[in-house]
């Protein structure tokens, strides 16, 4: 889905603020959110991290930029707790009234959660740990194949960033079968598929940029299709000499 979370390759957001201190929590409330997120999973609010990531993606866009890392976690947590029927939006707002020293005019200024009126089905519990899965069929692509990425934008979770849609690259690695996040986040099952490393020329992703730049992305099979055109075939033949 398109959303404020998909910031890769966009201008105007400044440098990434990288901390070297290794501080995990900057305030006690962050540790509390971390604990609540783990407790929410144990309470059955979600079964997999893909669903949790998608909940974070769906929070209020202004809150996504303003609330920080664990603030975004809190918005995703509240979204999932409401969708699972464990709490209500009214209860969250009542709690905010009790703890806020100066209640805002609109509680939407602080409550980032955006639960769906008709949530996705919960889906089956994971049958094994981790995300890697065996697939009984051979991979569709091999190292060196030229591929192009999908362009469709749908209202669901995806790991294909906006800046890499509709772009051409080359398969640089084949990583076996992995849980498909686009389905797993929405309760449609794990539906494992092949994962590939695809390398793109920088100018393909950002025309007018650095001609020496290359970018490698790990992308799932449903995002990709073969490139078949005479120009590419001629280039491959020339590169093989």
Residue pairs with C-beta under 8 A, 6 or more apart in sequence:
1 57
1 153
1 154
1 155
1 156
1 157
1 158
2 153
2 162
3 57
3 58
3 61
3 64
4 61
4 64
4 65
5 56
5 57
5 64
6 161
6 162
7 13
8 161
8 162
8 163
9 161
9 162
9 163
9 205
9 206
10 163
25 31
25 34
25 70
29 70
30 69
30 70
33 70
33 71
33 73
33 74
33 77
34 70
34 73
36 74
36 77
37 52
37 73
37 77
40 46
40 77
40 80
40 81
40 86
41 47
41 52
43 84
43 86
44 84
44 86
44 122
45 77
45 80
45 81
45 83
45 84
45 86
46 52
46 55
46 80
46 84
46 122
47 122
47 123
47 124
47 125
47 126
48 123
48 126
48 179
48 184
48 185
50 157
50 179
50 181
50 184
50 185
51 80
51 120
51 123
51 184
51 185
51 186
51 187
52 76
52 80
53 76
53 157
53 181
53 185
54 156
54 157
54 185
54 186
55 75
55 76
55 77
55 79
55 80
55 83
56 64
56 72
56 73
56 75
56 76
57 157
58 76
58 79
58 114
59 72
59 75
59 76
59 79
59 112
59 113
59 114
60 75
60 108
60 111
60 112
60 113
60 114
63 71
63 72
63 75
63 110
63 112
64 72
64 75
64 112
67 74
67 75
67 112
71 112
72 112
74 112
75 111
75 112
75 113
75 114
76 113
78 87
78 92
78 111
78 112
78 113
78 115
79 113
79 114
79 115
80 115
81 87
82 88
82 89
82 92
82 113
82 115
83 115
83 116
83 119
84 119
84 122
89 111
89 113
89 115
92 111
92 113
93 107
93 111
96 103
96 107
96 110
96 111
97 103
100 110
104 110
120 185
120 186
120 187
121 186
121 187
121 188
122 187
123 184
123 186
123 187
123 188
123 189
124 189
124 190
126 190
127 190
131 178
131 179
132 176
132 177
132 178
132 179
133 177
133 178
133 179
133 190
133 192
134 176
134 177
134 192
135 176
135 177
135 192
135 193
135 194
139 174
139 194
139 196
139 221
140 194
140 221
141 147
141 171
141 174
141 194
141 196
141 221
141 224
141 226
142 171
142 174
143 171
143 172
143 173
143 174
144 170
144 171
145 170
145 171
145 226
146 168
146 169
146 170
146 171
146 226
146 227
146 232
146 236
147 168
147 169
147 170
147 171
147 196
147 198
147 224
147 225
147 226
147 227
148 166
148 167
148 168
148 169
148 224
148 225
148 226
148 227
149 160
149 164
149 165
149 166
149 167
149 168
149 169
149 198
149 219
149 223
149 224
150 160
150 165
150 166
150 222
150 223
150 224
150 225
151 165
151 166
153 162
153 165
156 182
156 185
156 186
157 181
157 182
157 185
157 186
158 181
158 182
158 223
159 181
159 182
159 219
159 220
160 219
160 220
160 223
161 217
163 205
163 206
164 200
164 205
164 215
164 217
164 219
167 200
167 204
167 205
168 200
168 204
168 227
168 232
169 198
169 199
169 200
169 201
169 204
169 217
170 198
170 199
171 196
171 197
171 198
172 196
172 197
172 198
172 199
172 216
173 196
173 197
174 194
174 196
174 197
175 194
175 195
175 196
175 197
175 218
176 194
176 195
177 192
177 193
177 194
177 195
178 192
178 193
178 194
178 195
178 220
179 190
179 191
179 192
180 190
180 191
180 192
180 193
180 220
180 222
181 220
182 220
182 222
183 189
183 190
183 191
184 190
184 191
193 220
193 221
193 222
194 220
194 221
195 218
195 219
195 220
195 221
196 218
196 219
196 220
196 221
196 224
197 216
197 217
197 218
197 219
198 216
198 217
198 218
198 219
198 224
199 214
199 215
199 216
200 214
200 215
200 216
200 217
201 213
201 214
202 209
202 210
202 211
202 212
202 213
202 214
202 215
203 209
203 210
203 211
203 213
205 215
